[in-house]
Amino acid sequence: MVEYGTLTSDELRRKKRIKPLSSVFALTVMRVKTPKVRLGTNITFQNFNTGTQVSPSFDLSFTTQAGIKNTNFGPYKYDSTIATFMYQGVTIGQVTIPKGKAGLRSTKKVTVTVNVNSNALSSTTGLGSELGAGVLTLNGQAKLSGKVELMMFVMKKKKSAEMNCSMTINLSSKAIQSMICE
């Protein structure tokens, strides 16, 4: 006979099994990871005008995909943000990544068209020597702010995904030579 307030041996065994399982669930599923945002390497140029070493300039227009990778067990809703493209620290173009949602454990791909030109650069940059070498190095940066929603949208955790990509464009082939994203 079991008295009230005491547990049988079966109930004690069941409680001992549930405790580690709930810990594993909390450590794996409930842990919120920071999503990642990157530029795709599949870039299509629509406009590709570059100057010479003597008269250095560029005017480029290209289409690429920004990928927002969410490895969490809940969707990541992010606000609209501006991705900035720079040459040697000087802003040469911007593009808006629209507000959206990356589903749970998936990657959302957003197609963007980027326009960059050398109008904002002073003549003291190393653009002439870089164009003479047949390459152009650009940097792209963005910060997505949003929330990861867990447990049927009851728990929300703020997370910011940052992008810092460096791309080298080969001027003779009019293609991306290398792309490094951190």
Secondary structure as UniProt FT lines:
FT   TURN            4..5
FT   HELIX           9..28
FT   STRAND          36..39
FT   STRAND          44..50
FT   STRAND          58..70
FT   STRAND          76..78
FT   STRAND          81..87
FT   TURN            88..89
FT   STRAND          90..97
FT   STRAND          100..102
FT   TURN            104..105
FT   STRAND          106..117
FT   TURN            119..120
FT   TURN            123..124
FT   HELIX           127..132
FT   TURN            133..134
FT   STRAND          135..150
FT   TURN            151..154
FT   STRAND          155..170
FT   TURN            171..174
FT   STRAND          175..181
//
